[in-house]
Structures are given as C-alpha cells and as structure tokens.
Amino acid sequence: MPFQSGFTTASDKLKKPRIIPAETRKLFLETMFVLIIAEMADALCGVIDAMYVGKFLGSDAMAAHGVSAPVFTFLCIFSYLLAAGIQHSSSIAISKGQFREANGFFNIAVLAVLALSVVFTAVGLTAPSWTATMLGSGGGDINLLAGQYLRGIAPGTAPLLLFLILVPILQIEGKWGLIHAGSIVMAVSDIALDYINIHYIHGGMFGMGMATSISYTLGLAVFLFYFADKDRRFRLRPNDIRGLSLPKFFAEGLPAGVRMVARMLSLVIINLLTINMAGAVAMAAIAIQRNISTVVISAVVGLCGAVLTLTSASYGKGDSEGIEDALRLGYRHSFGVVAIFATLLFFLASPIVSLYIPRADSSFSLAVKAVRWLAVSMPLLAWNWSFGSYLHGIGRISLSTGLFILGELIVQSFTATALGFAWGADGIFASFAVSQAIILLVLILYRPIFLVPLPKKKPE
C-alpha cells in the first residue's frame, strides 16, 4: 500500500530488514530485563500471598484470593495510566531538552495519585464486602474472606500507586540499582510478614492483606532515596505544571488506563462464568493460574515497556529507523525471551501448582490445565502487545486502545463464554490462548489497515 513520498512503514521495512545496531539491541535488552525484574518482584508479593493462602488457609480462601484479583487491576488502572503518560511524555520532553516540562508531568502524576488514594482507601476500609460482591464473589464464605483481604490491602493503596509511577521515573534516570533494591525489599518483607501472620499472629486473610500493604510501603521507602540525589531531574515542584496540557498528558496514558479497565472487566466476567459454569473448584484453579500469570507475564510487560520506551524516544527525534528497530526487537523477543518463559511454564506446570495446593486437592488437575493454556498464550500475547506498544509510542493512541479492548475484553469474553458453554472449565482455560490467536489472525489478515507511516529521520 503506497504512502506519501518520504514515508515508509514498519511493516514494509520488515520485508527488507537491516542489521539492528548493537547499541540499540543492548539498550533494548537492558530496558526489558530491568522492567521484567521490577515487575516480577512486584508480582512476587501476590504470589507469596497465594502460596500461603492455598497451603494454610484452604481452598475457599484461595478462591477468595482469586476473586480479589481484579481490585489490583482496578488500582493499577490509574497508576499505569499515569506511568505510561510519564514514560511517553517525559521521554519525548527530555529528548528535546525540555526538562521543566518533563518534571511537570511527574508532578501531575504524584498529585493525581495522592488524590485518588484517599478515595480508594476509604472504599476499601468501609465497603469491602460490597466490593467483593461486585467482583463476582457470589456470597457466603468466599465473600467474607475476600472482604477481609480487601480491607487489609486498603491502607497500601497510596504506597502501591506511588511505587508503580516511580518505576518509569527511575528508569528514565538510569537508577537501576534503586529499582532492584526497592523491589527486593518489597518482596523479602512480604515473605517475612506473611510468615509472621500465618505462624504467629494468625490474622487470616486480613493479615495477608496487611502484609502486602506494609511491604509496598517499605519498597516505596527505598525508592524515595532517589530524592536525596542533588542532580536529579525530577523534583516535587507543582509550579512546573503551569502551562502544560493536562488533557494531552492524560491522553498519552489513556491507552494504559483503558487497557486496565478492559482487563478488570474481563476478569470479573471470567469470575462470574467460572463460578456459575464450573463452581468453586474451578475458581480456585483460575485463582492459581492468575497468580502465576502475574509473574510470567512480567516478561511480556517488560518486553512491551522496552518497545514503548525506545519507540517514544525515537519518535520524538523523528528517527524512523529507531522506531523500526524497537518493533522488530519486540517481535523477535516475543518468540525468543518470552517463548523461553512460556516453555518452562508449560513443562513445569505441575510442580509449580503443587507449591500452592496439594496434588490430592480436587482443583489440582484443573489448575495444571489452566497454567498450561496460559503458557500457550504468552508468545501470542507478547506479539500483540508489542504492536500495541509501538502504536502508542508513535502517537496512534486510539488504534492501540481499540486493539487492546478488542482482544482483552470483547474477544476474550466472547471466547470464554462460547467455549465455557461447550466444554466447561476446560473451555474457559483454552479461551486465554484462543482469544490471542484470533487477534493475531486479525492483524495478519487485515494488515493494510494497520500500516502506519513513520516520520523521516531528521538530519543530524
């Protein structure tokens, strides 16, 4: 499909790939693995919670933990919206030497998080049972246990949101050591506090939630050492917000926020389908699969974060070759690094599930199936999300958002419903991979629609 003279497309260039510079490959891998480690350490808190819950508090508590999963997605909607806005807008501003503007975007995010945290914390403390019901808990013991857990994590709302928006700031500043240190402190403290809760305090699901809240607070405390650096580019200076386009900033992060909303709705729909079609045993299996997915999908999130970072920086400089390189590296590692994670997960599914529940448990075999279907979906998910991150990086926000909603909400919900009616729990598990395959097929069959002109490289 021809474009205006002087424009090429990433898809067209893929037919005649050039050698990607070693420096670009190195930067991409560094960014990707830093984000993977940060995401995994973050997800490890939830994994440890679930392991303790499954082993010591029983299957109903495990199901309640799974029902509560969308609340983390709900909280992350706002932090990811803001973090994506920072990552995109600040990267472009810094590449142009506009440091005051970059700092203004950071201050917008901080003020927004503080305001939103007040609302979220109040809801978690005053209406946990109602929240659990809205998440699809149904009622009875599962609703009660989910409410206790939600009340425990409510005080950690502000630390969680601040922790997540500081990750792209530290990444832009090259403070990899602080990212690692904060993530490790958070994970280690969560392990220790979960152990104390189970064996000494006996605080049940409320204690598990409080352990998570405290661990996020400790991880955030490490990140705050960044502000002791006199040469830092980002400062708490609200006056830098003046003159900035707030709608534009939030529009930059909108795809991430909308994606999280779509994902949250999808999780709630899966909750309702699973409980009504297959019962609490299948819900416990889904809970384990979701919990494991927070760690293994960290590879996908890290990959897409690297695509977005390099694409945004290259787009700001008008470097079409840099944009192309970012997309090609995203595609390459979808079936490289991510495929390695997926293969290990597929073959180690049984021993991994045994860390959560005994092999004799009625939900064990279902959980193994669910985890293996997750592994099959990972490379497909990485490919689709990489393309979405590329579109976001070059400013095609509406197209990026539309693709995600199509995949994570519409296609996922439709396939889960259709396959669930046909094959029960097995069909719901298979829908994770089938929905991603459908989206990839759409991208292949309707390729001309997604060809996007890239800018000329500016003369040096």
N, C-alpha and C positions, 0 to 999 in steps of 0.2 A: 504494500500500500504506500503510495508516494506521499511525501510531506513537503512543506515549503522548502525551498532551496536553503541549504545550510544546516538543516536539521537531520539527525539520524535518530534511530530508536534503539533502545536496549535490546529489543527482540531481534531487530535486523542485525545488529552488531554480533549477536551470539552466533550468527552463521559463519562469521569470519573472525573468530576470537584471536586477539593479540595476546602476547605474554603479559601477565599482570606483574607490575614491578614488585620486587622483593620487599621493598619498604612498605608498600600497600598491604601485601599479604601479612607481613609481620604486625602491622598496626591493627589489621582486622582480627587476627588471632588473639592479640593481647587484649583488645577490647572485648571480644567474645568470651574469653576464658575468665576475665575479671568479672564480667556480668554473670556468667554461669556460677562462679564460686559464690558471689554475693547472693544470687537467687537461691542457690542450694542451701546455703547457711540459713537464710531466711525461712525457707521451706522446712528445714530440719526441725524447727520448733514444733510445727504441726505434726510432723512425722513421729517425733518422740512422744508427743501427747497421745497420738492414736495408738502407738505401741503399748504404752502404759494403760490406756483405757481398755484396749482389747484384752490384754493379759490379766489385768487386776480388777476391772470394774464390770466386765461382762458384755454380752452381745447387745443388750438393749442400750447400754452406754455407747457402744461402738456405733450403733445405728444413729443415736442422738448426735454423736460427733459428726457423722456424715451429713445429717440434716442441717447442722450448723455451718457447713462449709460455705454456703452462699453468702453468709454475713461477712466473711473475709473478702469475698469478691466485691460485695457492696462497699466495704470500706476502701478497697483498693481502686474502685472506680474513680474516686476523687484524687487519690494520690497519683495514680497512673496518668490521669488527665493532666494534672499539674506537672508531673515529672516529664511527660512527653513534651509539654509546652516549653519547659525549661531546656530540655535536651535539644529540641529543634530550634527554638527562637534564640537561645543564648549561644548555641554553636554558630549560628549564622551571624549574630551580632559581634561575637568575638573575632570571627574570621574577617570581619570588616573593620575591626579596631574600635567598635562601639561598646566599650566596657561599661559605661554608665547604664546603657540600655540593657545589657546583659544582667547587671546587678538588679535593675528594676524588675525584671521578670522573676528573679529569685525572690524578691521581697513580696511580690504579688502572691506567689505560691505559699510562702510562710504565713502571711496574714489570712489567706483563704483556709489553710489547714487549721489554724487556731480557732477560727470562727466555726468551721464545720465540726470540729472535735467536741465542742460544747454540746451541739445538738445530738451527735451520735452517742456520746457518753450518757446523756440524760435518757435517751430512749433505751439503751442497754440496761441501765440501772432500774428504771421504773416500769418497763413493759417487756421483760424477757420472754415470758410465756406467750404473750401475743405475737412477738417477733418469731418465736419458734413455730407457732401455728401458721403464720404467713409463709414460712419457709417449707411447709409441707410435712410437718411432724405428725399430723393426724390427731394425736391426743394421747392420754394415758401416760405411762411411764416414760416413753420416749420424749414426749413434750416436756414433762417435768425436768428430766435430765438435761435436755437441750437448753431449757431456760436457765438452769443453774450454771451451765457452761458459759452462756452468753452474758450473764451478769458478771461472771469472773473476768471476761476479757474486756468488758466495757471501760474500766479505768485505763487500759492500754491503748485506747483509740488514738490519742494525740501522739504518744511515742511511736506507734506504728506508722502513722501518716507522715510524721516528720522524718522518720528513718528512711522511708521509701523515697521521699523527694530529695533527700540529701545525697542519695547514691549517684544520680547523674551529675550533681554539683562536684562531688569528689572525683568522679570520673573525668569531667572536663578539666579539673585542676591537676589531674595526674596523681592524686593521693591514693594510690592503690593500697598502700600499707594500712591506712586508716579504714578503708573498705573491708579489707581482710580482718583487721583487728576487731572492728565493731561487730562484724558478722560472727566471728569466732566467740567473742564474749557473749553475744546473744544466745548462740547455740549451746555453749557449755553451761551457762547459767540456767537455761531452760531444762537441761538434763538434770542438773543438780536439784533444782526446785521441784521438778516432777517427782524425783526420787523421794525427797523430803515429804512432799504432800502424800504420796501413796503409803510410805512406810512409817511415818511419824505423826503427821498432822491428821491424816485420814479425812481430808477435806472434800473427797469425791470430785464430781465434775466442776463444782465451783472452784475448788483448789487448783484443778488443772488449768482453768481459765486464768486465775490469778497468777499462776506461774508464768504463763505466756505474757501477761501484761508486764510483769516485773522484768522479764528477760528482754523485752523490747526497750524498756526504759534504760536498762544497763547498756544495751547496744548503742542506743542513741547517745548516751553519755560519752562513749568513746568517740563517736562522730563529731561531737561538739568541740573536741580538741582542735579541730580544723580552725576554729575562730581565734585560736591563740597565735596563729601564723600572721605576722605583721604584713607579709607580702601577698596575702590572699586577695583575689579579685572580687569575691562575693562577701558582702557585708550587710548587716541588718541596718538598712538605711532607707526607710519608707519614702523619703523625699525623691528617691530615684525613680519612683513610679510615675511621677508627673510627666505628662507629655506622651506616655506610652498608650498604645491602642489596646485596651483591655479586651474588647471583643476579638481582636486579632490573636492575642495571646491564647485565650481560651479556645479559639477555633483551632489553633495549632495542636492543642492537646485533646480536642474533641474526639478524634478517632479512638484514642485510647479509652476515654471515658465511655463512649458509646459501645465499644467492644466489650468493656467490663459489664455494662448493663445487659447487653445481649447474652453474655456468658452467664450472668447471675440468673436471668430469666430461664435460660436453658437448663441450669442446674435445678431450679425449682420444678420445672416441668418434668425433668428426669426423676426427681424425688417422688412426685405425685404418681407418675407412671409406674415406677418400681414398686412402691408400697401397695398400689391398687392392683397391679397385674401379677406381682410375684411375692409380695409380703416382706416381712421384716428381715428374713434370712437374706434375700437378695439385696435389701437395702444395706445390710451390714457389708456385703460383698462390694457394693458400689462405694461405700464409705472407705474401704481399704484401697480400692482402685484409685479413687480421687486423691487419697492421701499420698499414695506412691507417686501419682502423676505430678504433684507439686514439686517433687524433687527431679524426676526425669525430664519433665517439660522445661525445667530450668535450662536445659541445653538448647531448647527451641527459643526460649525467651532471650538467652544470651546471644544466640545467633542473630535474631531479628533486631536486637538492640545494636549490635555491631553494624548491621545493614543500615539502620536508620541513622546512626551517628555519622558514618562515612558518607552516606548519600546526602545528608543535610549539609555537611561541611563542604562537599564538592559542589553541591547545587548553589551554595552561597558564593562560591568562587567562579561559577559558570564553567566548571570542569566536567564536561560530558564523559570523558574517559574515566574519571574518578567515579562517577555515578555508575557507569557500566561495570567497572571493576567490583564495586560493592555488591551489585546484584548478582554478578557471576559467582562471586565468592559465597554469597548466600545460598545460591543453588547448589554449588559444589559441596558445601558442608552439610546441606540438607541430607545428602546421601553419603556423607563422609562421617563427620563427628557425630551428628545426630543418629545416623544409622547404627553406629557402634553402640551408643547408649541403648537404642531400641533392641538390638540383637541380644545384648547382655540381659536386658529386662525380660525378653521373651523366654530365654532358656533358664533363667534363674527365678522365674515367677513363683514356683512352688516354695523354694526355701525362703524367698522374700516374704511371701504371705504368712509363712509359719512364724515369722517374727511378730506378727500381730495376733494370731489366733492359733490354737492347737490344730493339728492335722485332723483330729477326730471331730472338730466342730462342723456343724451342718452347713455352714456357709463357706467352708474352706475351698471346695472344688469350684464353686461359683466364683469366688474371689480370684482364683488362679485364671479362670477363663477371662474374667474382666480385665485382668492385668495384661494378659497376652494380646487381647484386642487393642488395648492401649498402646502396646509396643508396635503393633502393625500400623497404627495410625500416625505414629510420630514423624517418620520421614515425609509423609504426605502433608501433615500439619506444618512442618518446617518450610517446605516448598511454598505452600500457600501463604503463610505468614511472612515469608521473606519478600514475596512480591507485594504484599500489602504494606510492608515497611518501606519498600522502595517507592511506592506511590505516595506514601506520607512524606517521605524525605524530599520529593520533588514538588510538593505542594498540591498533589491531587487528593485532597482530603476527602471529598465526597465519594470518589471512586473507591478509595481504600476502605472507608467506613462501610459502604454498601456491600463490598465483597465479604467483609467480616460478618455483618449481620446475616447475609445470605447463608454463610457457612455455619456459624456458631449458633444461630437461633432458628432460622427458618428450615434449612435443610436438616440440621441436627434433630430438631424437634419432630419434623415430619418422618424422618427415617426411624427414629426411636419409637414413635407411635405405631408406624406400619409394621416394623419388624417385631415390636413387642407384642402386638396382637397376633402375629403369625407364629412366633417362637418363644414368647415369654421373656424370661430373663436373658436367655442367650441372644435373642434378637436385639434387646436393649444394649447389651455389651457390644455386639457387632456394629451397631449404629455409629459408634465413635469413629471407626475406620471408614465405613461406607460413606458417611457424610463428607469426609475429607476427600475421598476418591471422586465423589460427584463434583465437588468444587474444582478439583484439578482437571477433570474432564471438561468442565465448562470453560476453564481458562485455555485449554488446548483447542477445543472446537470453535470457540469464538475469539480466537487470537486477534483478529483485526481490530476488535473493539478496544482491546487493552494496549495497543501500540501507542506509546506516549512519546511525543517529540522531546528531545533533550536539547539543552542550550549549547550554543557554540562555546568553545573554550576561549576565555578572554585572553588576549595577547599579553605576554609577560613583559 
